[in-house]
Amino acid sequence: MEIYLVGGAVRDKLLNRPVGEKDWVVVGGSAAELEAEGYKRVGKSFPVFLHPGTGEEYALARTETKTGPGHHGFDVYAESDVSLEDDLLRRDLTINAIAEGGDGILTDPYGGQADIEARLLRHVSDAFREDPLRVLRVARFAARFHKLGFRVATDTLDLMKDMAADGELDTLVPERIWKETAIALGESRPDIYIETLRNCGALEIVFPEINCLFGVPQPPKWHPEIDTGIHVLLVMRLAAQLSDSVPVRFAAMVHDLGKGMTDKRWWPSHRGHEQCSTDLINELCNRLGVPNRCRDLAINVGLYHGHSHRALQLRPDTVLKLIEHTDAFRRPERFEEFLLACEADARGRTGLEDRPYHQADILRTAFAAALNVSSEQLQEQGLEGPKFGAALRKARLEAVGSALTEVRGS
């Protein structure tokens, strides 16, 4: 029985990146042998075991034969005669198909080290097309490794195009689409995820609402990039620079969905696109099972990003309503995420990426003033129920008004 470190851990060591989870493959062994040594079986569809000491995953070397559509349509063979090379052959990309033995010697039968040097994301074999989820995984790796200079190999991109054109992505389970997307949103360049999906024709299948934004014009006075789809990519890139929050980055991705549905008579102004965006965000979130935290922020950004951009012109009551709509008094962090997403929207425009977003500071000042209103003093006055709520709101409104007057006068 031989044990090898495989997959992302080996890849990241070669890239001098921090190594996270370690996955191991066991060649020439059996489930009975591992269980006899105290390993705990956790895999249902294929034999995966947890190490009794480290808790790391150990999988028997296996081959997979396609038997049906989708991500789970495989027969697994995991007997002791499966070689290391056989196991590595079933993997998605060459950079993930390198193994390291206990002696530190690498086994790299499919050119993964050469592709790391060339900064290429290349499929191991034509078996790649048997799992449509791999199209999303490649796009996700493109988002992760873009800053290191990686790109999708031409032959791999061509294969991804064929898979999209042949309808193979139609079998993707919505929850898996969201899982891959959520991970991609956490990468350093989430915009590259969307760009890669678009380049291979997958975007119109998994995110038709985003795909239809490309080619839709915006007013050049406010959007030098003109194309709404390009604007979304720029906003996603800015959001990733401003925040690690997946909800912020998701809001950046979907905040302008309504512009793809506005009547061409209203191009390029897109009158009323905010409410349309909200409807589309809800539909997308329902379809993919997006968490409520992401949905709620995205809806608020979709509806009210224009309010944030006009902070200097807003009446105190409008500012207070904005604060209330974002549930800021109960969850102050949600208001901060709202402002970050709005800042990404404002700066996600060609040539305006470095422009300060003073509107966020204005709204932060107004919110801080409202927070400083003492509810205890009102309670000491004997106010209760609706009277207390009305008095508290009135005091907050006065505080917001004073803060805005001071800011605007400075």
C-alpha beads as a LAMMPS data file, in Angstrom:
LAMMPS data file: protein, C-alpha beads

410 atoms
409 bonds

1 atom types
1 bond types

-500.0 500.0 xlo xhi
-500.0 500.0 ylo yhi
-500.0 500.0 zlo zhi

Masses

1 110.0

Atoms # bond

1 1 1 0.000 0.000 0.000
2 1 1 1.472 3.332 -1.132
3 1 1 0.226 6.780 -0.125
4 1 1 0.663 9.989 -2.123
5 1 1 -0.196 13.634 -1.539
6 1 1 -2.263 14.796 -4.523
7 1 1 -4.194 17.657 -6.039
8 1 1 -4.252 21.215 -4.785
9 1 1 -1.726 20.717 -2.002
10 1 1 0.981 19.621 -4.457
11 1 1 0.030 22.359 -6.910
12 1 1 0.151 25.071 -4.268
13 1 1 3.521 23.874 -2.961
14 1 1 4.918 24.191 -6.477
15 1 1 3.435 27.691 -6.734
16 1 1 4.852 28.671 -3.329
17 1 1 1.338 29.324 -2.095
18 1 1 0.011 28.459 1.363
19 1 1 -1.183 24.867 1.442
20 1 1 -4.646 24.412 2.902
21 1 1 -6.395 21.070 3.032
22 1 1 -4.328 18.034 2.119
23 1 1 -5.795 15.191 0.088
24 1 1 -4.142 11.807 -0.156
25 1 1 -4.571 8.878 -2.517
26 1 1 -3.937 5.288 -1.478
27 1 1 -2.598 2.963 -4.188
28 1 1 -2.654 -0.807 -3.808
29 1 1 -4.775 -0.733 -0.669
30 1 1 -8.298 -1.673 0.282
31 1 1 -11.087 -0.354 2.448
32 1 1 -10.589 -3.223 4.874
33 1 1 -6.913 -2.369 5.345
34 1 1 -7.638 1.288 6.045
35 1 1 -10.458 0.515 8.458
36 1 1 -8.194 -1.948 10.264
37 1 1 -5.745 0.901 10.832
38 1 1 -8.432 3.117 12.340
39 1 1 -9.470 5.176 9.322
40 1 1 -13.133 6.228 9.317
41 1 1 -15.069 5.816 6.091
42 1 1 -17.040 8.919 5.044
43 1 1 -17.470 8.601 1.281
44 1 1 -20.761 7.256 -0.024
45 1 1 -20.321 7.264 -3.796
46 1 1 -16.603 6.407 -3.620
47 1 1 -14.255 5.203 -0.850
48 1 1 -12.930 8.172 1.149
49 1 1 -11.567 7.814 4.670
50 1 1 -10.554 10.187 7.452
51 1 1 -7.127 9.705 9.016
52 1 1 -7.519 8.745 12.699
53 1 1 -4.963 11.337 13.773
54 1 1 -5.049 14.269 11.360
55 1 1 -8.617 14.025 10.087
56 1 1 -7.310 14.490 6.534
57 1 1 -9.015 12.727 3.637
58 1 1 -7.528 9.571 2.161
59 1 1 -9.155 8.117 -0.961
60 1 1 -8.499 4.789 -2.613
61 1 1 -7.092 5.206 -6.110
62 1 1 -9.981 4.906 -8.518
63 1 1 -11.185 5.176 -12.077
64 1 1 -14.543 6.542 -13.164
65 1 1 -16.722 5.455 -16.082
66 1 1 -19.451 7.731 -17.387
67 1 1 -22.857 6.061 -17.149
68 1 1 -25.349 8.924 -17.219
69 1 1 -25.774 12.673 -17.504
70 1 1 -24.579 15.265 -15.050
71 1 1 -22.045 15.495 -12.266
72 1 1 -22.987 12.225 -10.545
73 1 1 -23.484 9.898 -13.529
74 1 1 -20.380 7.742 -12.940
75 1 1 -19.485 4.189 -12.006
76 1 1 -16.490 4.071 -9.671
77 1 1 -13.859 1.319 -9.667
78 1 1 -11.533 1.455 -6.637
79 1 1 -9.797 -1.904 -6.423
80 1 1 -6.153 -2.424 -5.510
81 1 1 -5.058 -2.816 -9.142
82 1 1 -5.820 0.852 -9.975
83 1 1 -2.486 2.588 -10.577
84 1 1 -1.502 6.087 -9.523
85 1 1 -1.408 7.127 -13.180
86 1 1 -4.944 5.796 -13.664
87 1 1 -6.170 7.842 -10.718
88 1 1 -4.459 11.024 -11.888
89 1 1 -5.889 10.576 -15.395
90 1 1 -9.459 11.156 -14.149
91 1 1 -8.618 14.577 -12.694
92 1 1 -9.709 17.843 -14.264
93 1 1 -6.547 19.872 -14.919
94 1 1 -2.930 18.878 -15.384
95 1 1 -1.853 21.216 -12.576
96 1 1 -4.108 19.197 -10.250
97 1 1 -2.850 15.835 -11.523
98 1 1 0.533 15.758 -9.801
99 1 1 1.313 13.434 -6.888
100 1 1 4.060 13.574 -4.276
101 1 1 5.361 10.446 -2.587
102 1 1 6.577 10.182 0.971
103 1 1 10.126 10.568 -0.336
104 1 1 9.258 13.917 -1.931
105 1 1 9.493 12.581 -5.480
106 1 1 6.812 13.917 -7.821
107 1 1 4.779 11.788 -10.201
108 1 1 3.609 13.971 -13.076
109 1 1 2.506 11.840 -16.033
110 1 1 0.427 14.528 -17.758
111 1 1 2.685 17.575 -17.814
112 1 1 1.335 19.500 -14.854
113 1 1 4.694 21.030 -13.903
114 1 1 5.246 22.253 -17.450
115 1 1 1.800 23.843 -17.453
116 1 1 2.525 25.507 -14.121
117 1 1 5.667 26.986 -15.652
118 1 1 3.702 28.075 -18.733
119 1 1 0.844 29.361 -16.534
120 1 1 -1.751 27.253 -18.364
121 1 1 -4.991 25.713 -17.161
122 1 1 -5.184 22.612 -19.366
123 1 1 -7.459 19.573 -19.151
124 1 1 -5.856 16.191 -18.521
125 1 1 -7.854 14.216 -21.086
126 1 1 -11.049 14.243 -23.120
127 1 1 -12.760 12.675 -20.098
128 1 1 -12.956 16.291 -18.916
129 1 1 -16.166 16.691 -20.871
130 1 1 -17.865 13.908 -18.922
131 1 1 -18.364 16.249 -15.952
132 1 1 -20.015 19.588 -16.869
133 1 1 -19.184 21.044 -13.460
134 1 1 -15.567 21.186 -14.595
135 1 1 -16.390 24.124 -16.862
136 1 1 -17.247 26.155 -13.774
137 1 1 -14.221 24.816 -11.918
138 1 1 -11.878 25.946 -14.681
139 1 1 -13.475 29.398 -14.613
140 1 1 -13.012 29.439 -10.844
141 1 1 -9.345 28.482 -11.120
142 1 1 -8.931 31.202 -13.741
143 1 1 -10.271 33.683 -11.173
144 1 1 -7.944 32.344 -8.483
145 1 1 -4.744 32.237 -10.481
146 1 1 -5.203 35.213 -12.802
147 1 1 -2.892 37.342 -10.671
148 1 1 -0.174 34.720 -11.215
149 1 1 -0.545 35.013 -14.974
150 1 1 -2.552 31.851 -15.623
151 1 1 -4.905 31.563 -18.580
152 1 1 -7.101 28.802 -19.951
153 1 1 -5.306 26.783 -22.627
154 1 1 -6.794 27.217 -26.088
155 1 1 -7.634 23.540 -26.511
156 1 1 -9.308 23.479 -23.104
157 1 1 -11.360 26.579 -23.884
158 1 1 -12.403 24.974 -27.174
159 1 1 -13.527 21.871 -25.293
160 1 1 -15.508 24.025 -22.853
161 1 1 -17.170 25.763 -25.816
162 1 1 -18.154 22.398 -27.274
163 1 1 -19.626 21.293 -23.953
164 1 1 -21.691 24.464 -23.686
165 1 1 -22.851 24.249 -27.301
166 1 1 -23.801 20.572 -26.950
167 1 1 -26.085 21.281 -23.995
168 1 1 -23.953 19.366 -21.520
169 1 1 -24.193 22.178 -18.971
170 1 1 -27.980 21.878 -18.918
171 1 1 -27.638 19.012 -16.436
172 1 1 -25.879 21.133 -13.811
173 1 1 -27.661 21.148 -10.468
174 1 1 -28.492 24.733 -9.409
175 1 1 -27.035 24.275 -5.934
176 1 1 -23.685 23.223 -7.421
177 1 1 -23.686 26.263 -9.675
178 1 1 -24.056 28.459 -6.619
179 1 1 -21.417 26.533 -4.666
180 1 1 -18.826 27.028 -7.406
181 1 1 -19.885 30.649 -7.862
182 1 1 -19.634 31.411 -4.152
183 1 1 -16.090 30.047 -4.104
184 1 1 -15.235 32.033 -7.243
185 1 1 -16.606 35.212 -5.665
186 1 1 -14.103 34.710 -2.871
187 1 1 -11.143 34.610 -5.260
188 1 1 -8.863 37.555 -6.007
189 1 1 -10.417 38.255 -9.424
190 1 1 -14.066 37.126 -9.408
191 1 1 -14.675 39.097 -12.592
192 1 1 -12.455 36.613 -14.434
193 1 1 -14.874 33.848 -13.449
194 1 1 -17.703 35.612 -15.288
195 1 1 -15.447 36.568 -18.195
196 1 1 -14.257 32.975 -18.635
197 1 1 -17.802 31.614 -18.554
198 1 1 -18.751 34.145 -21.202
199 1 1 -15.755 33.291 -23.382
200 1 1 -16.791 29.639 -23.557
201 1 1 -20.522 30.238 -23.983
202 1 1 -21.443 28.975 -20.518
203 1 1 -22.594 32.314 -19.107
204 1 1 -25.816 32.365 -21.114
205 1 1 -26.630 28.937 -19.675
206 1 1 -25.831 29.406 -15.986
207 1 1 -26.360 33.183 -15.695
208 1 1 -28.525 34.335 -18.621
209 1 1 -29.439 37.489 -16.677
210 1 1 -25.796 38.566 -16.646
211 1 1 -25.007 37.412 -20.165
212 1 1 -27.685 39.631 -21.694
213 1 1 -26.068 42.736 -20.161
214 1 1 -23.206 42.571 -22.655
215 1 1 -23.903 44.850 -25.584
216 1 1 -26.451 46.929 -23.660
217 1 1 -25.371 50.602 -23.767
218 1 1 -25.261 53.090 -20.900
219 1 1 -24.910 56.906 -21.048
220 1 1 -21.280 57.620 -21.987
221 1 1 -21.359 60.734 -19.779
222 1 1 -21.651 58.534 -16.693
223 1 1 -20.243 55.291 -18.087
224 1 1 -17.230 55.772 -20.368
225 1 1 -17.087 51.980 -20.763
226 1 1 -20.646 52.211 -22.238
227 1 1 -21.293 48.430 -22.249
228 1 1 -23.272 47.331 -19.175
229 1 1 -21.607 43.918 -19.110
230 1 1 -18.157 45.499 -19.072
231 1 1 -19.362 47.764 -16.265
232 1 1 -20.389 44.720 -14.223
233 1 1 -16.929 43.181 -14.655
234 1 1 -15.314 46.445 -13.541
235 1 1 -17.602 46.685 -10.523
236 1 1 -16.799 43.101 -9.522
237 1 1 -13.095 43.830 -9.775
238 1 1 -13.450 46.940 -7.596
239 1 1 -15.608 45.098 -5.084
240 1 1 -12.892 42.466 -4.700
241 1 1 -10.374 45.209 -3.969
242 1 1 -12.636 46.835 -1.390
243 1 1 -13.948 43.807 0.493
244 1 1 -13.496 40.079 1.044
245 1 1 -17.242 39.747 1.659
246 1 1 -19.009 37.347 -0.704
247 1 1 -22.322 39.237 -0.246
248 1 1 -20.626 42.481 -1.340
249 1 1 -19.124 40.798 -4.380
250 1 1 -22.397 39.071 -5.245
251 1 1 -24.238 42.390 -5.029
252 1 1 -21.657 43.876 -7.383
253 1 1 -22.294 41.050 -9.841
254 1 1 -26.079 41.404 -9.972
255 1 1 -26.846 45.027 -9.038
256 1 1 -27.684 46.129 -12.594
257 1 1 -29.543 43.075 -13.916
258 1 1 -32.564 45.207 -14.781
259 1 1 -30.640 47.037 -17.493
260 1 1 -30.804 43.901 -19.591
261 1 1 -34.600 44.043 -19.562
262 1 1 -35.396 47.736 -19.979
263 1 1 -37.267 48.771 -23.107
264 1 1 -34.867 49.913 -25.822
265 1 1 -36.825 53.154 -25.941
266 1 1 -35.227 54.011 -22.597
267 1 1 -31.688 53.200 -23.708
268 1 1 -29.183 54.277 -22.635
269 1 1 -30.827 55.830 -19.531
270 1 1 -32.576 52.610 -18.356
271 1 1 -35.369 54.371 -16.556
272 1 1 -36.854 52.188 -13.809
273 1 1 -34.226 49.471 -14.040
274 1 1 -33.859 49.338 -10.244
275 1 1 -37.173 47.576 -9.590
276 1 1 -36.605 45.245 -12.526
277 1 1 -33.198 44.387 -11.058
278 1 1 -34.868 43.433 -7.790
279 1 1 -37.248 41.036 -9.529
280 1 1 -34.422 39.389 -11.453
281 1 1 -32.220 39.122 -8.353
282 1 1 -35.035 37.337 -6.548
283 1 1 -35.544 34.939 -9.454
284 1 1 -31.830 34.169 -9.683
285 1 1 -31.523 33.611 -5.932
286 1 1 -34.557 31.327 -5.878
287 1 1 -33.220 29.319 -8.803
288 1 1 -29.748 28.771 -7.364
289 1 1 -30.529 28.671 -3.651
290 1 1 -28.479 31.775 -2.879
291 1 1 -28.302 32.505 0.887
292 1 1 -30.582 35.228 2.213
293 1 1 -27.687 37.376 3.346
294 1 1 -26.444 37.641 -0.232
295 1 1 -29.959 38.143 -1.568
296 1 1 -30.867 40.887 0.925
297 1 1 -27.751 42.936 0.279
298 1 1 -28.033 42.534 -3.489
299 1 1 -31.648 43.716 -3.455
300 1 1 -30.789 46.769 -1.368
301 1 1 -27.886 47.645 -3.650
302 1 1 -30.010 47.054 -6.740
303 1 1 -32.767 49.315 -5.442
304 1 1 -30.808 52.041 -3.695
305 1 1 -27.364 52.420 -5.266
306 1 1 -28.646 55.564 -6.973
307 1 1 -29.603 56.989 -3.581
308 1 1 -26.086 56.399 -2.324
309 1 1 -24.574 58.106 -5.358
310 1 1 -26.802 61.164 -4.717
311 1 1 -26.042 61.371 -0.997
312 1 1 -25.291 65.095 -1.151
313 1 1 -28.714 65.852 -2.606
314 1 1 -30.884 63.568 -0.450
315 1 1 -33.322 64.907 2.124
316 1 1 -32.745 63.780 5.738
317 1 1 -35.893 61.646 5.665
318 1 1 -34.688 59.839 2.533
319 1 1 -31.319 59.151 4.154
320 1 1 -32.992 57.795 7.276
321 1 1 -35.269 55.579 5.180
322 1 1 -32.195 54.258 3.380
323 1 1 -30.590 53.415 6.714
324 1 1 -33.781 51.708 7.863
325 1 1 -34.250 49.734 4.644
326 1 1 -30.768 48.263 4.977
327 1 1 -31.562 47.150 8.557
328 1 1 -28.551 49.150 9.716
329 1 1 -29.703 49.747 13.292
330 1 1 -29.892 46.006 13.975
331 1 1 -27.007 44.990 11.719
332 1 1 -24.586 47.900 11.227
333 1 1 -22.259 45.680 9.194
334 1 1 -24.965 45.364 6.532
335 1 1 -24.941 49.129 6.000
336 1 1 -21.171 49.109 5.618
337 1 1 -21.430 46.311 3.055
338 1 1 -24.092 48.308 1.220
339 1 1 -21.776 51.322 1.041
340 1 1 -18.844 49.221 -0.172
341 1 1 -20.929 47.718 -2.969
342 1 1 -22.153 51.189 -3.965
343 1 1 -18.591 52.479 -3.963
344 1 1 -17.582 49.610 -6.241
345 1 1 -20.437 50.572 -8.569
346 1 1 -19.379 54.223 -8.671
347 1 1 -15.700 53.469 -9.227
348 1 1 -16.283 50.518 -11.558
349 1 1 -16.200 52.763 -14.592
350 1 1 -13.439 53.204 -17.137
351 1 1 -11.084 55.962 -16.014
352 1 1 -12.866 56.522 -12.693
353 1 1 -11.424 53.617 -10.734
354 1 1 -9.384 55.882 -8.435
355 1 1 -11.994 58.583 -7.861
356 1 1 -12.820 59.017 -4.140
357 1 1 -16.351 58.058 -3.154
358 1 1 -17.193 60.801 -0.663
359 1 1 -20.852 59.794 -0.664
360 1 1 -20.034 56.823 1.552
361 1 1 -18.422 59.085 4.147
362 1 1 -21.479 61.352 4.109
363 1 1 -23.811 58.437 4.722
364 1 1 -21.522 56.985 7.400
365 1 1 -21.595 60.333 9.194
366 1 1 -25.388 60.461 9.008
367 1 1 -25.682 56.894 10.275
368 1 1 -23.296 57.572 13.164
369 1 1 -25.410 60.568 14.171
370 1 1 -28.561 58.454 14.149
371 1 1 -26.858 55.759 16.220
372 1 1 -25.880 58.320 18.848
373 1 1 -29.510 59.090 19.627
374 1 1 -30.181 57.782 23.136
375 1 1 -33.207 55.539 23.368
376 1 1 -32.704 55.395 27.140
377 1 1 -33.543 59.092 27.486
378 1 1 -36.815 58.552 25.657
379 1 1 -37.642 55.593 27.864
380 1 1 -36.968 57.711 30.934
381 1 1 -39.634 60.089 29.664
382 1 1 -42.117 57.250 30.009
383 1 1 -42.656 56.743 26.283
384 1 1 -43.743 53.264 25.222
385 1 1 -44.992 51.382 22.179
386 1 1 -45.800 53.390 19.039
387 1 1 -45.163 56.701 20.823
388 1 1 -41.667 55.572 21.732
389 1 1 -40.999 54.442 18.143
390 1 1 -42.256 57.712 16.687
391 1 1 -40.212 59.791 19.133
392 1 1 -37.082 57.730 18.456
393 1 1 -37.459 58.143 14.718
394 1 1 -38.057 61.889 15.082
395 1 1 -34.904 62.245 17.165
396 1 1 -32.908 60.207 14.665
397 1 1 -34.272 62.298 11.808
398 1 1 -33.188 65.495 13.546
399 1 1 -29.737 64.018 14.178
400 1 1 -29.392 62.979 10.532
401 1 1 -30.527 66.419 9.384
402 1 1 -27.981 68.178 11.590
403 1 1 -25.210 65.873 10.404
404 1 1 -26.062 66.460 6.742
405 1 1 -26.209 70.233 7.251
406 1 1 -22.769 70.165 8.839
407 1 1 -21.299 67.955 6.131
408 1 1 -22.772 69.990 3.302
409 1 1 -21.581 73.220 4.836
410 1 1 -18.017 72.044 5.225

Bonds

1 1 1 2
2 1 2 3
3 1 3 4
4 1 4 5
5 1 5 6
6 1 6 7
7 1 7 8
8 1 8 9
9 1 9 10
10 1 10 11
11 1 11 12
12 1 12 13
13 1 13 14
14 1 14 15
15 1 15 16
16 1 16 17
17 1 17 18
18 1 18 19
19 1 19 20
20 1 20 21
21 1 21 22
22 1 22 23
23 1 23 24
24 1 24 25
25 1 25 26
26 1 26 27
27 1 27 28
28 1 28 29
29 1 29 30
30 1 30 31
31 1 31 32
32 1 32 33
33 1 33 34
34 1 34 35
35 1 35 36
36 1 36 37
37 1 37 38
38 1 38 39
39 1 39 40
40 1 40 41
41 1 41 42
42 1 42 43
43 1 43 44
44 1 44 45
45 1 45 46
46 1 46 47
47 1 47 48
48 1 48 49
49 1 49 50
50 1 50 51
51 1 51 52
52 1 52 53
53 1 53 54
54 1 54 55
55 1 55 56
56 1 56 57
57 1 57 58
58 1 58 59
59 1 59 60
60 1 60 61
61 1 61 62
62 1 62 63
63 1 63 64
64 1 64 65
65 1 65 66
66 1 66 67
67 1 67 68
68 1 68 69
69 1 69 70
70 1 70 71
71 1 71 72
72 1 72 73
73 1 73 74
74 1 74 75
75 1 75 76
76 1 76 77
77 1 77 78
78 1 78 79
79 1 79 80
80 1 80 81
81 1 81 82
82 1 82 83
83 1 83 84
84 1 84 85
85 1 85 86
86 1 86 87
87 1 87 88
88 1 88 89
89 1 89 90
90 1 90 91
91 1 91 92
92 1 92 93
93 1 93 94
94 1 94 95
95 1 95 96
96 1 96 97
97 1 97 98
98 1 98 99
99 1 99 100
100 1 100 101
101 1 101 102
102 1 102 103
103 1 103 104
104 1 104 105
105 1 105 106
106 1 106 107
107 1 107 108
108 1 108 109
109 1 109 110
110 1 110 111
111 1 111 112
112 1 112 113
113 1 113 114
114 1 114 115
115 1 115 116
116 1 116 117
117 1 117 118
118 1 118 119
119 1 119 120
120 1 120 121
121 1 121 122
122 1 122 123
123 1 123 124
124 1 124 125
125 1 125 126
126 1 126 127
127 1 127 128
128 1 128 129
129 1 129 130
130 1 130 131
131 1 131 132
132 1 132 133
133 1 133 134
134 1 134 135
135 1 135 136
136 1 136 137
137 1 137 138
138 1 138 139
139 1 139 140
140 1 140 141
141 1 141 142
142 1 142 143
143 1 143 144
144 1 144 145
145 1 145 146
146 1 146 147
147 1 147 148
148 1 148 149
149 1 149 150
150 1 150 151
151 1 151 152
152 1 152 153
153 1 153 154
154 1 154 155
155 1 155 156
156 1 156 157
157 1 157 158
158 1 158 159
159 1 159 160
160 1 160 161
161 1 161 162
162 1 162 163
163 1 163 164
164 1 164 165
165 1 165 166
166 1 166 167
167 1 167 168
168 1 168 169
169 1 169 170
170 1 170 171
171 1 171 172
172 1 172 173
173 1 173 174
174 1 174 175
175 1 175 176
176 1 176 177
177 1 177 178
178 1 178 179
179 1 179 180
180 1 180 181
181 1 181 182
182 1 182 183
183 1 183 184
184 1 184 185
185 1 185 186
186 1 186 187
187 1 187 188
188 1 188 189
189 1 189 190
190 1 190 191
191 1 191 192
192 1 192 193
193 1 193 194
194 1 194 195
195 1 195 196
196 1 196 197
197 1 197 198
198 1 198 199
199 1 199 200
200 1 200 201
201 1 201 202
202 1 202 203
203 1 203 204
204 1 204 205
205 1 205 206
206 1 206 207
207 1 207 208
208 1 208 209
209 1 209 210
210 1 210 211
211 1 211 212
212 1 212 213
213 1 213 214
214 1 214 215
215 1 215 216
216 1 216 217
217 1 217 218
218 1 218 219
219 1 219 220
220 1 220 221
221 1 221 222
222 1 222 223
223 1 223 224
224 1 224 225
225 1 225 226
226 1 226 227
227 1 227 228
228 1 228 229
229 1 229 230
230 1 230 231
231 1 231 232
232 1 232 233
233 1 233 234
234 1 234 235
235 1 235 236
236 1 236 237
237 1 237 238
238 1 238 239
239 1 239 240
240 1 240 241
241 1 241 242
242 1 242 243
243 1 243 244
244 1 244 245
245 1 245 246
246 1 246 247
247 1 247 248
248 1 248 249
249 1 249 250
250 1 250 251
251 1 251 252
252 1 252 253
253 1 253 254
254 1 254 255
255 1 255 256
256 1 256 257
257 1 257 258
258 1 258 259
259 1 259 260
260 1 260 261
261 1 261 262
262 1 262 263
263 1 263 264
264 1 264 265
265 1 265 266
266 1 266 267
267 1 267 268
268 1 268 269
269 1 269 270
270 1 270 271
271 1 271 272
272 1 272 273
273 1 273 274
274 1 274 275
275 1 275 276
276 1 276 277
277 1 277 278
278 1 278 279
279 1 279 280
280 1 280 281
281 1 281 282
282 1 282 283
283 1 283 284
284 1 284 285
285 1 285 286
286 1 286 287
287 1 287 288
288 1 288 289
289 1 289 290
290 1 290 291
291 1 291 292
292 1 292 293
293 1 293 294
294 1 294 295
295 1 295 296
296 1 296 297
297 1 297 298
298 1 298 299
299 1 299 300
300 1 300 301
301 1 301 302
302 1 302 303
303 1 303 304
304 1 304 305
305 1 305 306
306 1 306 307
307 1 307 308
308 1 308 309
309 1 309 310
310 1 310 311
311 1 311 312
312 1 312 313
313 1 313 314
314 1 314 315
315 1 315 316
316 1 316 317
317 1 317 318
318 1 318 319
319 1 319 320
320 1 320 321
321 1 321 322
322 1 322 323
323 1 323 324
324 1 324 325
325 1 325 326
326 1 326 327
327 1 327 328
328 1 328 329
329 1 329 330
330 1 330 331
331 1 331 332
332 1 332 333
333 1 333 334
334 1 334 335
335 1 335 336
336 1 336 337
337 1 337 338
338 1 338 339
339 1 339 340
340 1 340 341
341 1 341 342
342 1 342 343
343 1 343 344
344 1 344 345
345 1 345 346
346 1 346 347
347 1 347 348
348 1 348 349
349 1 349 350
350 1 350 351
351 1 351 352
352 1 352 353
353 1 353 354
354 1 354 355
355 1 355 356
356 1 356 357
357 1 357 358
358 1 358 359
359 1 359 360
360 1 360 361
361 1 361 362
362 1 362 363
363 1 363 364
364 1 364 365
365 1 365 366
366 1 366 367
367 1 367 368
368 1 368 369
369 1 369 370
370 1 370 371
371 1 371 372
372 1 372 373
373 1 373 374
374 1 374 375
375 1 375 376
376 1 376 377
377 1 377 378
378 1 378 379
379 1 379 380
380 1 380 381
381 1 381 382
382 1 382 383
383 1 383 384
384 1 384 385
385 1 385 386
386 1 386 387
387 1 387 388
388 1 388 389
389 1 389 390
390 1 390 391
391 1 391 392
392 1 392 393
393 1 393 394
394 1 394 395
395 1 395 396
396 1 396 397
397 1 397 398
398 1 398 399
399 1 399 400
400 1 400 401
401 1 401 402
402 1 402 403
403 1 403 404
404 1 404 405
405 1 405 406
406 1 406 407
407 1 407 408
408 1 408 409
409 1 409 410
